[in-house]
Structure formats: structure tokens, C-alpha cells
Amino acid sequence: MSLLRTARLQMAADPHLRSLDSEIIAGLELGLSVGPANVEESLRRARELRERYSGRPVELNEIEAATGRGQTSPRRQSLPGSPNSPTR
């Protein structure tokens, strides 16, 4: 780590009485934390997607069967090291 980054990190850690390691962990936790859910926005988006969907209705038992078989999206399957990756 460069001296400048270390100095900035130390300046951020000092007011909180944290070590550099603790400050790094606190920064990671803050960066990875999920904010409060916006229920109205989630419902609006779900309704918008439902209106655009032109396929037949999907039954709950079909969803349960698909998730029980461990099916994932094509994007996840293509990631190297994924359990469903063809390279594994």
C-alpha cells in the first residue's frame, strides 16, 4: 500500500480510535451493506415487469422444481468456477 493511501487510511481511522485493519474492515462493511428496502419502488418495478411479460403464467410448483434442481441464470452459469460452469 502506498504511503499516501496509508496516511489517508490512518486519518480516517484516528477519529474512530480504530486500527488500520479495523478501518479497512469497517470500510468494507459499509461498502457492502445493503440499504433499507424501498418497498414502493420494488412493487412498481414488479408491476412493470409483469406488464411486459408475454409468456404463459408460471406455476409455483414449476418455480420450486426449477430451484430445487439448482438451475441458475445463464450469466451465473458462465462464470468460471461456478458449480454449473461447463469448465468445471
C-alpha positions in Angstrom: 0.0 0.0 0.0 1.4 3.4 -0.9 2.3 5.9 1.9 -0.4 8.3 0.7 -3.1 5.6 1.0 -1.8 4.5 4.4 -1.8 8.1 5.6 -5.4 8.6 4.4 -6.5 5.4 6.0 -4.8 6.4 9.3 -6.6 9.8 9.1 -9.9 8.1 8.7 -9.2 5.6 11.5 -8.0 8.0 14.1 -11.3 9.8 14.9 -12.9 6.3 15.4 -10.0 5.0 17.5 -9.6 2.1 15.1 -6.5 0.3 13.9 -5.8 0.3 10.1 -7.1 -3.2 9.9 -10.3 -2.3 11.7 -10.8 0.8 9.5 -10.4 -1.4 6.4 -13.0 -3.9 7.7 -15.3 -1.0 8.6 -15.0 0.4 5.1 -15.7 -3.0 3.5 -18.7 -3.5 5.7 -20.0 0.0 4.8 -19.4 -0.6 1.1 -21.0 -4.0 1.1 -24.0 -3.2 3.3 -27.5 -3.1 1.8 -29.5 -0.1 2.5 -33.2 -0.1 3.5 -35.6 -1.6 1.0 -37.8 0.7 -0.9 -41.0 -1.3 -1.0 -42.9 1.1 -3.2 -40.1 1.1 -5.8 -39.9 -2.7 -5.7 -43.6 -3.1 -6.2 -43.6 -0.6 -9.1 -40.8 -2.5 -10.8 -42.5 -5.8 -10.3 -45.7 -4.5 -11.8 -43.8 -3.0 -14.7 -42.1 -6.4 -15.4 -45.4 -8.2 -15.1 -47.0 -6.0 -17.7 -44.1 -6.6 -20.1 -44.1 -10.4 -19.7 -45.9 -12.0 -22.6 -45.4 -15.7 -21.7 -47.8 -18.1 -20.1 -48.3 -17.8 -16.3 -45.6 -19.8 -14.3 -47.0 -22.0 -11.6 -45.4 -22.1 -8.1 -44.6 -25.8 -8.5 -42.6 -25.1 -11.6 -40.6 -22.5 -9.8 -40.0 -24.8 -6.9 -39.0 -27.6 -9.2 -36.6 -25.4 -11.1 -34.9 -24.0 -8.0 -34.8 -27.5 -6.5 -32.8 -28.7 -9.4 -30.3 -25.9 -8.8 -31.0 -24.1 -12.1 -29.4 -20.7 -12.3 -29.4 -17.9 -14.8 -27.2 -18.2 -17.9 -25.0 -15.4 -16.7 -24.1 -17.2 -13.4 -23.5 -20.5 -15.3 -20.9 -18.8 -17.5 -18.8 -17.6 -14.5 -15.6 -19.6 -14.1 -15.6 -21.8 -11.0 -19.4 -21.7 -10.8 -20.8 -25.1 -9.8 -22.8 -25.2 -13.1 -19.9 -23.9 -15.2 -19.0 -26.1 -18.2 -15.3 -25.6 -17.4 -15.6 -27.3 -14.1 
